[in-house]
Amino acid sequence: MHNVYQGRANFRKYLKQFLMILPLVAANFASAEDVKSEKLYDFDHKVHYEQTKYNNEHYLLKIKSDSYEHFLQQSVFLLRHSARLCQARTPQLTILKGVQRYEKLPTTPRPYQSDLQVDLKCISQ
């Protein structure tokens, strides 16, 4: 009989812990649904990009890699678009992946470059 009561006590203890954690997990899923990425195109710089807005001060930008020669325009677009998103605040760019060297006349074939991914945070001064 003692094992039955001990089993019920453990069950109640785990159930109580589960019910305490459940609202936190639900809130996390609700906030994750608010974050949506948009696939966009900039006509001035001819850049396909994906923008994920976490909040007004935090974005994830993914610039689609298309050609090596287009890299300079993509970089200028990234700086201008970051300044536009941050408005009066200072943009802080953290490059996550996709950096490539620029060689005017390369001597070896270039490997496939992944999309340029940047974490953008707008810093208030």
C-alpha positions as CSV (number, residue, x, y, z in Angstrom):
1,M,0.0,0.0,0.0
2,H,2.8,2.4,0.8
3,N,4.1,2.3,-2.8
4,V,0.6,3.2,-4.1
5,Y,0.5,6.4,-1.9
6,Q,4.1,7.3,-2.8
7,G,3.3,6.8,-6.5
8,R,0.3,9.2,-6.2
9,A,2.4,11.7,-4.3
10,N,5.0,11.7,-7.1
11,F,2.4,11.9,-9.7
12,R,0.8,15.0,-8.0
13,K,4.3,16.5,-7.7
14,Y,5.0,16.1,-11.4
15,L,1.6,17.2,-12.4
16,K,2.0,20.4,-10.4
17,Q,5.4,21.1,-12.0
18,F,3.9,20.5,-15.4
19,L,1.0,22.8,-14.8
20,M,3.4,25.5,-13.6
21,I,5.6,25.2,-16.8
22,L,2.7,25.0,-19.2
23,P,1.8,28.7,-19.3
24,L,5.5,29.6,-20.0
25,V,5.7,27.2,-22.9
26,A,2.4,28.4,-24.3
27,A,3.5,32.0,-24.1
28,N,6.7,31.1,-25.9
29,F,4.8,29.5,-28.8
30,A,2.5,32.5,-29.0
31,S,5.4,34.9,-29.4
32,A,7.1,32.6,-32.0
33,E,3.9,32.9,-34.2
34,D,4.3,36.7,-34.2
35,V,7.7,36.4,-35.9
36,K,7.2,36.1,-39.6
37,S,9.7,36.4,-42.5
38,E,8.8,38.2,-45.7
39,K,10.4,37.6,-49.1
40,L,11.0,40.9,-50.8
41,Y,12.8,42.4,-53.8
42,D,14.6,45.7,-54.0
43,F,14.3,47.2,-57.5
44,D,17.1,49.8,-57.1
45,H,19.8,47.3,-56.2
46,K,18.1,44.2,-57.9
47,V,18.4,42.2,-54.7
48,H,16.1,39.4,-53.5
49,Y,16.0,39.2,-49.8
50,E,14.2,37.8,-46.8
51,Q,13.4,39.9,-43.8
52,T,12.4,38.6,-40.4
53,K,11.2,41.1,-37.9
54,Y,11.6,40.1,-34.2
55,N,10.7,43.6,-32.9
56,N,11.3,47.2,-33.9
57,E,14.9,47.0,-32.9
58,H,15.9,43.5,-34.1
59,Y,15.8,41.9,-37.6
60,L,17.3,39.0,-39.5
61,L,18.1,39.7,-43.1
62,K,19.0,37.1,-45.7
63,I,20.2,38.3,-49.1
64,K,19.9,35.7,-51.8
65,S,23.2,34.9,-53.4
66,D,22.9,35.1,-57.2
67,S,26.2,36.2,-58.8
68,Y,29.7,37.1,-57.6
69,E,29.7,40.4,-59.5
70,H,26.5,41.4,-57.8
71,F,28.1,41.2,-54.4
72,L,29.0,44.9,-54.3
73,Q,25.4,46.0,-54.9
74,Q,24.2,43.5,-52.3
75,S,26.6,45.0,-49.7
76,V,25.5,48.6,-50.5
77,F,21.8,47.5,-50.3
78,L,22.5,45.9,-46.9
79,L,23.9,49.2,-45.5
80,R,21.2,51.4,-46.9
81,H,18.3,49.0,-45.9
82,S,19.7,48.7,-42.3
83,A,19.8,52.5,-42.0
84,R,16.2,52.7,-43.3
85,L,15.0,50.1,-40.8
86,C,16.7,51.7,-37.9
87,Q,15.7,55.3,-38.8
88,A,17.3,57.6,-36.2
89,R,19.0,54.7,-34.3
90,T,22.4,53.3,-35.1
91,P,22.4,50.0,-37.0
92,Q,24.6,47.2,-35.6
93,L,25.2,44.4,-38.1
94,T,26.4,41.0,-37.2
95,I,27.2,38.8,-40.2
96,L,26.2,35.2,-39.5
97,K,27.3,33.6,-42.8
98,G,27.8,34.2,-46.5
99,V,30.9,36.5,-46.5
100,Q,33.0,36.2,-49.6
101,R,36.2,37.7,-50.9
102,Y,36.1,40.1,-53.8
103,E,38.7,39.5,-56.5
104,K,38.5,41.4,-59.7
105,L,40.2,38.7,-61.7
106,P,40.0,35.3,-59.9
107,T,42.3,32.5,-61.0
108,T,40.3,29.6,-59.6
109,P,36.6,28.7,-59.9
110,R,34.5,30.1,-57.1
111,P,32.6,27.7,-54.9
112,Y,28.9,28.2,-54.4
113,Q,28.3,31.0,-51.9
114,S,25.6,30.6,-49.3
115,D,23.1,33.5,-48.8
116,L,24.4,36.5,-46.9
117,Q,22.7,36.3,-43.4
118,V,22.9,39.3,-41.1
119,D,21.5,40.0,-37.6
120,L,20.5,43.6,-37.4
121,K,20.0,45.4,-34.1
122,C,19.1,49.1,-33.9
123,I,21.0,50.7,-31.0
124,S,19.6,53.8,-29.4
125,Q,22.1,56.5,-28.6
